[in-house]
Amino acid sequence: MALQIRRGTDTQRQALSGPNTPLIGELLYSTDNKKLHVGDGTTTGGTSIGYFGSVAVSGQSTIRSTGANEALTIVAGANISLVTDANTGTLTIAAAPQELNNGNLRLFQNNITSINSNEDINIDPAGTGKVNVVGNLTATTLTGALTGNVTGNVSGSAGTAGSVTNGVYTTDTGTVTNTMLAGSIANAKLANSSLTIGTTAISLGSTVTNITGLASVTATTLSTVDINVTGNFNNQRIKITENIIEGLTSNENVEVSPAGTGSLLVRSNVLAEGAVFGLNPAQPGISLFNSTANKSSLVSFQASNSASLSPTFVTGTLTSSANTVTGAPFTFVRSRGNPLVPTASVSGDEITTFDFLGFDGVNGFSANKIRSIVDGAVSTGIVPGKLEFLTTNSSGVQAVTLTVSPTAVTSAVPVKLAVYANPTARDAAITSPTAGMIVLTDTTFQGYNGSAWVNFN
């Protein structure tokens, strides 16, 4: 025979209270959700039976159900997620973050945290084991050695050594740029604190080094306190070999051009082999300019700004200064041999020639010359000389017209004296005559004997 117990809907069961409260041990059945309940004499509607009383989860506090109102209440069990379904009688425990705490270290979600203040976290594999990091490694401070290969960029502060913005590895064969090594790296921090240029090993941080074995050097700027070049210094236009500056391009000038108001100062003799200056390079000359404590000679040339002159013409100024009565001479030296090893001049040698050229509209031609010539045998301390003045006539013939030697003044053309209309005009023009003067007064040649004018005819 079937046993029937008190029954009704779950709503009707939950309404049983007061005198209708289920008695101790009284069974009740909810017809709509098909669950059993038992009375304890005090709980309204009784208590559910045959369902969750408690759930034990490893590593967590026990989870209990009160059963009141058919609700599963989590009394304890931190970091656990529960989902229940009263209709199907299922309980879902969802994955939730776990916290592992051993008193010194806390492992929670994706963080490893040190609990004790100022205490390090050490990851120390045993034996030959390594710490393998798959993915990016971000560190506020990295102290100690980092060995092995690093795949990807290394960024962040590198302490007092500066900032490393890209990786540089021992297997790199490309170019290392300044963006890959930013900041300052001390020489002592490098395994090899030297580099080799040419055949010379240079210690990093050294200030003076002789570099040898270079076939060529190309640089935009070379800044140095002292550079010692062994052999030729060549920039394709000029070559410096020991004490010689040589032009390399055919027919190109070698120029020394001070900036602004700067001057070219030569603190020794200047020897010129070939044409010193002029429009006719076929006329060679050798020039020497002296400078002493009390005497100096200066030769300066500047381009003419006159619109009537071609840019090839140059105006020049010869300036001398001295603190002595004799003044500073401009000295022109010519010898046999060469400027570095001169030998004695001989009689008839031209010492130098001042050649005055004019242009016919196309070419330059000599109009006048002043020539200095050795005139006699040369002996120790003695070089006899004479001056010749050459002029060119209307037919283009140039000849010596006046010679001044130690023994005579010789003219190849008539000498024209000063002419005065009468003695009054003569005395007005020559207020202090000296002995030896010769003039033509009216039609009479006169000479001054030191006290009076004397007629020659």
C-alpha positions as CSV (number, residue, x, y, z in Angstrom):
1,M,0.0,0.0,0.0
2,A,1.4,3.5,-1.0
3,L,2.6,5.9,1.6
4,Q,1.6,9.5,1.1
5,I,3.1,12.5,3.0
6,R,2.2,16.1,3.3
7,R,2.4,17.8,-0.1
8,G,1.7,21.0,-2.0
9,T,3.5,23.6,-4.1
10,D,6.7,25.1,-2.9
11,T,4.9,28.4,-2.4
12,Q,2.4,26.7,-0.1
13,R,5.2,24.9,1.8
14,Q,7.0,28.2,2.5
15,A,3.8,29.6,3.9
16,L,3.6,27.0,6.7
17,S,4.4,28.9,9.8
18,G,3.1,29.4,13.4
19,P,0.8,26.6,14.3
20,N,1.2,25.2,10.8
21,T,5.1,24.9,11.1
22,P,6.1,21.4,10.1
23,L,6.7,19.2,13.2
24,I,10.0,17.6,14.1
25,G,10.5,14.7,11.6
26,E,7.5,15.7,9.5
27,L,8.1,15.1,5.7
28,L,6.9,17.5,3.1
29,Y,7.0,17.2,-0.7
30,S,6.9,20.2,-3.2
31,T,4.9,19.1,-6.2
32,D,6.2,21.7,-8.5
33,N,10.0,21.4,-8.0
34,K,9.9,17.8,-6.8
35,K,12.0,18.3,-3.7
36,L,11.7,16.8,-0.2
37,H,11.8,18.8,3.0
38,V,11.8,17.9,6.7
39,G,10.4,19.8,9.6
40,D,12.3,20.6,12.8
41,G,9.4,22.2,14.7
42,T,10.6,25.8,14.3
43,T,11.7,26.5,10.7
44,T,9.0,27.9,8.5
45,G,8.3,25.4,5.6
46,G,10.9,23.0,7.0
47,T,14.4,22.4,5.7
48,S,15.4,20.9,2.3
49,I,17.0,17.5,2.4
50,G,19.1,15.5,-0.1
51,Y,20.9,18.5,-1.5
52,F,24.1,20.5,-0.7
53,G,24.9,20.7,2.9
54,S,28.6,21.6,2.4
55,V,31.2,21.5,-0.4
56,A,34.9,21.0,0.3
57,V,37.2,22.6,-2.3
58,S,41.0,21.9,-2.1
59,G,42.9,24.9,-0.9
60,Q,39.7,26.8,0.1
61,S,37.5,27.2,3.1
62,T,34.4,24.9,3.2
63,I,31.3,26.2,1.3
64,R,28.0,25.5,3.2
65,S,24.4,25.8,2.2
66,T,21.8,26.9,4.8
67,G,19.0,25.5,2.7
68,A,16.8,28.4,3.7
69,N,14.3,29.3,1.0
70,E,16.0,26.8,-1.3
71,A,19.0,29.3,-1.7
72,L,22.6,28.1,-1.7
73,T,24.4,30.6,0.5
74,I,28.2,30.8,0.4
75,V,29.2,31.2,4.0
76,A,33.0,30.8,3.4
77,G,35.3,30.1,0.5
78,A,37.2,33.2,-0.8
79,N,38.1,33.4,-4.5
80,I,35.5,30.9,-5.6
81,S,32.7,31.4,-8.0
82,L,29.5,29.3,-7.7
83,V,26.4,29.1,-9.9
84,T,23.4,26.9,-8.8
85,D,20.3,25.8,-10.6
86,A,17.4,24.9,-8.2
87,N,15.4,23.3,-11.0
88,T,18.0,20.9,-12.3
89,G,19.8,20.5,-9.0
90,T,23.2,21.4,-10.4
91,L,26.1,23.3,-9.0
92,T,28.8,24.9,-11.1
93,I,32.1,25.9,-9.6
94,A,33.7,28.4,-12.0
95,A,37.5,28.8,-12.2
96,A,38.7,31.6,-10.1
97,P,42.0,33.2,-9.2
98,Q,44.0,31.3,-6.6
99,E,46.3,32.9,-4.0
100,L,49.3,31.0,-2.7
101,N,50.9,32.4,0.4
102,N,53.8,30.9,2.3
103,G,54.4,33.8,4.6
104,N,57.2,35.4,2.5
105,L,55.9,35.2,-1.1
106,R,52.4,35.7,-2.4
107,L,51.3,34.2,-5.8
108,F,48.0,35.7,-6.9
109,Q,46.7,35.8,-10.4
110,N,49.6,36.8,-12.6
111,N,51.7,38.5,-9.9
112,I,54.5,37.2,-7.7
113,T,54.7,39.6,-4.7
114,S,57.2,39.7,-1.8
115,I,55.4,40.1,1.5
116,N,58.3,41.2,3.7
117,S,59.5,44.7,3.2
118,N,62.9,45.2,1.3
119,E,63.1,41.4,0.6
120,D,64.4,40.2,-2.7
121,I,62.6,37.6,-4.9
122,N,65.0,35.0,-6.2
123,I,64.4,32.6,-9.0
124,D,67.2,30.1,-8.7
125,P,67.1,27.0,-11.0
126,A,69.2,24.1,-9.8
127,G,72.4,22.9,-11.5
128,T,72.6,24.0,-15.1
129,G,68.9,25.0,-15.2
130,K,68.0,28.4,-16.7
131,V,65.2,30.9,-16.3
132,N,63.4,31.0,-19.6
133,V,61.1,34.0,-20.3
134,V,58.8,33.5,-23.3
135,G,57.4,36.9,-24.3
136,N,58.4,40.4,-23.3
137,L,60.5,41.0,-20.2
138,T,59.9,44.4,-18.5
139,A,62.1,45.3,-15.5
140,T,62.2,48.5,-13.5
141,T,65.8,47.7,-12.4
142,L,68.0,44.8,-13.7
143,T,71.1,44.2,-11.5
144,G,73.7,41.6,-12.4
145,A,74.7,39.8,-15.6
146,L,72.2,39.1,-18.3
147,T,73.7,36.4,-20.6
148,G,72.4,34.5,-23.5
149,N,70.3,35.7,-26.5
150,V,67.6,38.3,-26.1
151,T,64.9,38.3,-28.9
152,G,63.3,41.6,-29.3
153,N,64.0,45.1,-28.1
154,V,65.5,46.0,-24.7
155,S,64.3,49.3,-23.5
156,G,64.3,51.3,-20.3
157,S,66.9,52.7,-18.0
158,A,70.3,51.1,-17.8
159,G,71.5,52.9,-14.7
160,T,74.4,55.3,-14.9
161,A,75.4,53.8,-18.2
162,G,72.6,55.6,-20.0
163,S,69.6,54.3,-22.0
164,V,69.6,51.2,-24.2
165,T,66.9,51.6,-26.9
166,N,67.7,48.7,-29.1
167,G,69.4,45.3,-28.8
168,V,73.1,44.9,-29.9
169,Y,74.1,41.2,-29.9
170,T,77.4,39.3,-30.4
171,T,75.9,37.8,-33.6
172,D,75.0,41.1,-35.2
173,T,76.8,41.8,-38.5
174,G,75.0,45.0,-39.4
175,T,75.6,48.6,-38.5
176,V,75.5,49.8,-34.9
177,T,73.9,53.3,-34.9
178,N,73.7,55.9,-32.2
179,T,70.1,55.0,-31.5
180,M,71.2,51.5,-30.6
181,L,73.7,52.8,-28.0
182,A,72.4,55.9,-26.3
183,G,74.0,57.6,-23.4
184,S,77.5,57.2,-22.1
185,I,79.3,53.8,-21.7
186,A,82.6,53.8,-19.7
187,N,85.6,52.2,-21.4
188,A,85.9,49.8,-18.5
189,K,82.4,48.5,-19.1
190,L,83.5,47.1,-22.5
191,A,85.1,43.8,-23.0
192,N,87.5,45.1,-25.7
193,S,88.2,48.8,-24.8
194,S,90.1,49.5,-28.1
195,L,89.4,49.7,-31.8
196,T,91.7,49.3,-34.8
197,I,92.0,52.0,-37.5
198,G,94.2,51.0,-40.3
199,T,96.9,49.0,-38.6
200,T,96.8,51.0,-35.4
201,A,95.0,49.8,-32.3
202,I,93.5,52.8,-30.4
203,S,92.6,52.6,-26.8
204,L,89.2,54.1,-26.1
205,G,89.6,57.4,-24.3
206,S,93.2,58.1,-25.5
207,T,93.9,61.7,-26.6
208,V,97.0,61.5,-28.8
209,T,97.6,58.6,-31.2
210,N,99.6,58.1,-34.3
211,I,97.4,56.3,-36.9
212,T,99.2,54.3,-39.6
213,G,98.2,52.0,-42.4
214,L,95.4,54.2,-43.8
215,A,94.9,54.1,-47.6
216,S,92.4,57.1,-47.4
217,V,90.4,59.1,-44.8
218,T,87.0,60.7,-45.6
219,A,85.5,62.9,-43.0
220,T,83.2,65.9,-42.8
221,T,84.8,67.3,-39.7
222,L,88.0,66.3,-38.0
223,S,88.5,67.9,-34.6
224,T,91.7,67.3,-32.8
225,V,94.2,69.0,-30.5
226,D,97.2,67.4,-32.1
227,I,97.3,65.3,-35.2
228,N,100.5,63.7,-36.5
229,V,100.3,62.5,-40.1
230,T,103.1,60.2,-41.2
231,G,103.6,60.3,-45.0
232,N,101.5,62.4,-47.4
233,F,98.3,64.3,-46.5
234,N,96.2,64.4,-49.7
235,N,92.8,65.9,-50.3
236,Q,92.9,65.3,-54.1
237,R,93.6,69.1,-54.7
238,I,96.8,69.6,-52.6
239,K,99.3,67.4,-51.1
240,I,101.4,68.1,-47.9
241,T,104.6,66.1,-47.8
242,E,106.8,67.0,-44.8
243,N,107.5,70.7,-45.3
244,I,106.1,71.0,-48.9
245,I,102.6,72.0,-50.0
246,E,102.0,70.9,-53.6
247,G,99.1,71.5,-56.0
248,L,97.8,68.3,-57.6
249,T,95.5,69.8,-60.3
250,S,97.2,71.1,-63.4
251,N,97.4,74.9,-63.7
252,E,95.5,75.4,-60.5
253,N,96.6,77.9,-57.9
254,V,97.5,77.1,-54.3
255,E,95.8,79.9,-52.3
256,V,96.2,81.1,-48.7
257,S,93.2,83.2,-47.9
258,P,92.7,84.6,-44.3
259,A,89.1,85.4,-43.4
260,G,87.8,88.9,-42.7
261,T,90.6,91.3,-41.8
262,G,93.1,88.6,-41.1
263,S,96.6,88.9,-42.6
264,L,99.1,86.3,-43.9
265,L,102.1,86.5,-41.4
266,V,105.4,85.0,-42.5
267,R,107.9,85.0,-39.6
268,S,111.0,84.1,-41.7
269,N,112.5,84.7,-45.1
270,V,110.2,84.2,-48.1
271,L,112.0,82.6,-51.1
272,A,110.2,82.6,-54.4
273,E,111.3,80.5,-57.4
274,G,109.7,81.7,-60.6
275,A,107.5,84.7,-61.2
276,V,106.7,86.5,-58.0
277,F,104.0,88.7,-59.4
278,G,103.2,90.2,-62.8
279,L,101.4,89.8,-66.0
280,N,104.3,88.0,-67.8
281,P,105.2,84.7,-66.0
282,A,108.0,84.2,-68.6
283,Q,110.1,86.7,-66.6
284,P,111.5,84.8,-63.6
285,G,112.5,86.4,-60.4
286,I,113.6,85.6,-56.8
287,S,112.4,87.8,-54.0
288,L,113.4,88.0,-50.3
289,F,111.5,90.1,-47.7
290,N,113.3,90.7,-44.4
291,S,111.9,91.3,-40.9
292,T,113.9,92.1,-37.8
293,A,113.2,93.6,-34.4
294,N,113.4,97.2,-35.6
295,K,112.8,96.8,-39.4
296,S,110.0,95.1,-41.3
297,S,108.8,95.0,-44.9
298,L,105.3,94.3,-46.0
299,V,104.0,93.6,-49.5
300,S,100.2,93.7,-49.9
301,F,98.1,93.2,-53.1
302,Q,94.4,93.7,-53.5
303,A,92.0,93.3,-56.4
304,S,91.1,96.5,-58.1
305,N,87.4,97.6,-57.8
306,S,87.8,100.0,-60.7
307,A,85.2,99.3,-63.4
308,S,87.7,100.4,-66.0
309,L,90.2,97.6,-65.1
310,S,89.9,93.9,-65.9
311,P,89.6,91.6,-62.9
312,T,93.0,90.2,-63.8
313,F,94.6,93.5,-62.8
314,V,95.7,93.9,-59.2
315,T,96.7,97.0,-57.4
316,G,99.5,96.7,-54.8
317,T,100.8,98.7,-51.9
318,L,104.4,98.4,-50.6
319,T,104.6,99.5,-47.0
320,S,107.6,99.7,-44.6
321,S,108.0,100.7,-41.0
322,A,111.0,101.1,-38.8
323,N,112.2,102.7,-35.5
324,T,115.6,103.6,-37.0
325,V,116.8,106.4,-39.3
326,T,117.6,104.1,-42.2
327,G,114.1,102.6,-42.5
328,A,113.1,99.1,-43.5
329,P,114.6,98.2,-46.9
330,F,112.8,96.1,-49.6
331,T,115.5,93.7,-50.6
332,F,115.7,91.8,-53.9
333,V,118.2,88.9,-54.0
334,R,119.3,87.0,-57.0
335,S,122.1,84.3,-56.9
336,R,123.2,81.5,-59.0
337,G,122.2,78.0,-57.9
338,N,118.8,77.9,-56.3
339,P,117.1,79.6,-53.3
340,L,118.0,76.9,-50.9
341,V,121.6,76.5,-52.1
342,P,122.7,79.8,-53.6
343,T,126.1,80.3,-55.3
344,A,128.0,83.4,-56.2
345,S,126.8,85.9,-58.9
346,V,129.1,86.8,-61.8
347,S,129.6,90.1,-63.6
348,G,126.7,90.8,-66.0
349,D,124.1,88.9,-64.0
350,E,120.8,90.7,-63.8
351,I,119.8,90.9,-60.1
352,T,116.2,91.9,-60.8
353,T,114.2,93.9,-63.3
354,F,111.2,96.1,-62.7
355,D,109.2,95.7,-65.9
356,F,106.3,98.1,-66.6
357,L,103.8,96.7,-69.1
358,G,101.0,98.3,-70.9
359,F,98.3,96.7,-73.1
360,D,97.6,97.3,-76.8
361,G,94.0,96.1,-76.3
362,V,94.8,92.4,-76.7
363,N,98.2,91.7,-75.1
364,G,100.7,93.3,-72.6
365,F,104.0,94.7,-73.7
366,S,106.9,96.2,-71.9
367,A,107.0,100.0,-72.1
368,N,109.8,100.7,-69.5
369,K,112.3,98.8,-67.3
370,I,114.6,99.5,-64.5
371,R,117.3,96.8,-64.4
372,S,119.9,96.1,-61.7
373,I,123.0,94.3,-63.0
374,V,126.2,93.0,-61.4
375,D,128.9,95.2,-62.8
376,G,132.4,93.8,-62.1
377,A,134.1,90.9,-60.5
378,V,132.4,89.6,-57.3
379,S,134.6,89.1,-54.3
380,T,134.0,88.4,-50.6
381,G,131.7,91.1,-49.2
382,I,131.7,93.0,-52.5
383,V,129.2,92.9,-55.5
384,P,129.7,95.8,-57.9
385,G,126.5,97.0,-59.6
386,K,124.8,99.4,-61.9
387,L,121.3,100.5,-62.8
388,E,120.0,100.7,-66.3
389,F,116.8,102.5,-67.4
390,L,115.2,101.2,-70.6
391,T,112.5,102.9,-72.6
392,T,110.6,101.9,-75.7
393,N,110.3,104.3,-78.7
394,S,107.3,104.8,-81.1
395,S,108.6,102.0,-83.3
396,G,108.4,99.5,-80.5
397,V,112.2,99.3,-80.0
398,Q,113.3,99.1,-76.4
399,A,116.9,100.2,-75.4
400,V,119.0,101.4,-72.5
401,T,118.7,105.2,-72.4
402,L,120.3,105.9,-69.0
403,T,122.9,104.0,-67.0
404,V,124.0,104.8,-63.5
405,S,127.2,103.2,-62.4
406,P,129.7,103.8,-59.6
407,T,131.9,105.8,-62.0
408,A,129.5,107.7,-64.3
409,V,125.9,108.5,-65.3
410,T,125.6,107.8,-69.0
411,S,122.7,108.8,-71.2
412,A,122.1,107.4,-74.7
413,V,119.7,110.2,-75.5
414,P,120.0,114.0,-75.1
415,V,119.8,115.4,-71.6
416,K,117.4,118.3,-71.3
417,L,118.2,120.9,-68.6
418,A,115.8,123.1,-66.7
419,V,115.1,126.3,-68.7
420,Y,114.3,129.7,-67.2
421,A,113.4,132.9,-69.0
422,N,115.8,135.1,-67.0
423,P,117.9,135.1,-63.7
424,T,114.9,136.4,-61.8
425,A,112.8,133.4,-62.8
426,R,115.7,131.1,-62.1
427,D,116.3,132.5,-58.6
428,A,112.5,132.3,-57.8
429,A,112.5,128.6,-58.7
430,I,115.8,127.6,-57.1
431,T,115.9,129.4,-53.8
432,S,118.8,127.3,-52.3
433,P,121.1,126.3,-55.1
434,T,123.9,123.8,-54.5
435,A,127.3,123.3,-56.2
436,G,127.1,121.4,-59.5
437,M,123.7,122.5,-60.6
438,I,123.4,123.2,-64.4
439,V,120.5,125.2,-66.0
440,L,119.7,127.1,-69.2
441,T,118.9,130.8,-68.4
442,D,117.5,132.6,-71.4
443,T,120.1,131.5,-74.0
444,T,123.0,131.0,-71.6
445,F,124.1,127.7,-69.9
446,Q,125.0,128.3,-66.3
447,G,126.5,126.3,-63.5
448,Y,126.5,126.9,-59.8
449,N,130.0,126.8,-58.2
450,G,128.9,126.9,-54.6
451,S,128.7,130.6,-54.3
452,A,127.4,132.0,-57.7
453,W,126.0,131.1,-61.0
454,V,128.7,131.0,-63.7
455,N,128.1,131.3,-67.5
456,F,129.4,128.5,-69.7
457,N,129.1,130.5,-73.0
